């Protein structure tokens, strides 16, 4: 998709058969991409999903549709 160019990797719950906000989704992502939780950023439009990621140690951003807000968050947390 058009936004894919901005990310190093993406994981779709439908492909791994585990949905957000279950911790298994986030654990699968960390394992699949061989990354540490503290090195990741999870962006979603649902606060419940973002809070679940944060409970797994992943930084999270609730996306409200404002790209500028997301950009500022990302640069502030690098």
C-alpha positions in Angstrom: 0.0 0.0 0.0 0.9 3.6 -0.2 1.9 3.9 3.5 4.0 0.8 3.4 7.0 2.8 2.2 7.2 4.4 5.7 7.7 1.2 7.6 10.5 -1.4 7.9 8.0 -4.2 8.5 4.4 -4.8 8.9 2.4 -7.7 10.3 -1.2 -8.5 9.6 -3.2 -10.4 12.2 -5.1 -12.2 9.5 -1.9 -13.8 8.2 -0.8 -15.1 11.6 -4.3 -16.1 12.8 -4.0 -14.1 16.1 -5.8 -10.9 16.6 -5.0 -7.7 18.4 -5.2 -6.9 21.3 -4.1 -10.4 22.4 -0.5 -10.4 23.7 0.2 -13.4 21.4 -0.1 -11.0 18.4 2.6 -8.8 19.7 4.8 -11.7 20.9 4.5 -13.2 17.4 5.5 -9.9 15.8 8.6 -9.6 18.0 9.6 -13.1 17.2 8.9 -12.9 13.5 11.0 -9.8 13.1 13.6 -10.7 15.7 13.4 -7.4 17.5 13.2 -6.2 21.1 9.9 -4.6 22.3 11.7 -1.4 23.3 12.9 -0.9 19.7 9.4 -1.1 18.2 6.5 1.3 17.6 3.0 0.1 17.2 0.5 2.4 15.5 -3.2 1.7 15.5 -6.5 3.7 15.5 -7.9 1.8 18.5 -6.6 2.7 21.9 -7.3 -0.8 23.3 -4.8 -2.2 20.8 -2.2 0.4 21.5 -2.5 -0.2 25.3 -2.1 -3.9 24.7 1.1 -3.3 22.8 2.4 -1.0 25.5 1.7 -3.8 28.1 4.1 -5.9 26.1 6.8 -3.2 26.3 6.2 -1.8 22.8 5.9 2.0 22.3 2.4 2.8 21.0 0.6 5.6 19.2 -3.1 5.9 18.8 -3.5 7.3 15.3 -6.3 9.9 14.9 -5.7 10.4 11.1 -3.3 13.3 11.5 0.0 12.4 9.7 1.8 15.4 11.2 0.9 14.2 14.8 2.3 10.7 14.0 5.5 12.2 12.5 6.1 14.3 15.5 5.5 11.3 17.8 7.9 9.1 15.8 10.7 11.7 15.8 10.3 12.4 19.5 10.7 8.6 20.3 13.7 7.7 18.1 
